[in-house]
Amino acid sequence: MEFLREEMPKHSFYAHNSKYDLAVLLRYGLKPGPLAGDGMLAAYLFGEPMAGLKGLVGKKYGVRMETYEEVSGGKPISKAPIQDVGRYCCADAWWGKKVAEDLESELGERALKMYKEVDIPLVGNLVGMELEGIRFDREGADKALDKTRSLAFDLIQEIGITAKGDGWKEPSEWKDCRECRNGRK
């Protein structure tokens, strides 16, 4: 483990669902180098509703990857033969990097910019918040809630919706909203 603690920060890494991988590494005291890419994030930018690695590899390359259940036999992974676990982990790592690199190369200019400047850097921040928690400013939250309630009340008055005990009552005529162009009259 000491070798990994020393070497990992020196190297960037690719992952598929890097938020999960980074959280696990950090929980075990391993701090990797910067995230270079994440195939799952890139797939989401393409509008893939299911961006799991095995599904993407099957769809994009026509390759069926071995599943965790096949390797573990439904038991803890520590009970599976080490050569099977090694083969499974190496395939996940190799395909994870390949999918990330290939999808990155196919992203348009704007999507690639968002991916590199927003999505990738955000992963570390999200993991940090999950592991450390988020400092909560109760007083600030109460003030923001009061302001939101006031704005909501003003909006309700403006569009003419009144509250009833069992829900909202809509007016007989809607004012046309110039901002959203709802088109209701």
NORURZI-V769924 format. One line per field, one symbol per residue. ss: DSSP state (~ for helix, > for strand, _ for the rest). phi: phi as a letter, one per 20 degrees, with the letter a starting at -180 (. if undefined). A space follows every 50 residues. Layout:
BEGIN
ss=???
phi=???
END
This chain:
BEGIN
ss=_~~~~~~~~~__>>>__~~~~~~~~~~_______>>>>~~~~~~~_____ __~~~~~~~~~______~~~~~____~~~__~~~~~~~~~~~~~~~~~~~ ~~~~~~__~~~~~~~~~~~~~~~~~~~~~~~~_____~~~~~~~~~~~~~ ~~~~~~~~~__>>>__>>>________________
phi=.fgffeegfecfbdbcmfffgfffgffemddffffeabfffffffenffd dfgffffffedmdeefegfffemndggfeeggffffffffffffffffff fffgfeffgfffffgfedffffgffffgfffendfdeffffffffgffff ffffffffenededfdqddeffceefeffdlfmfc
END
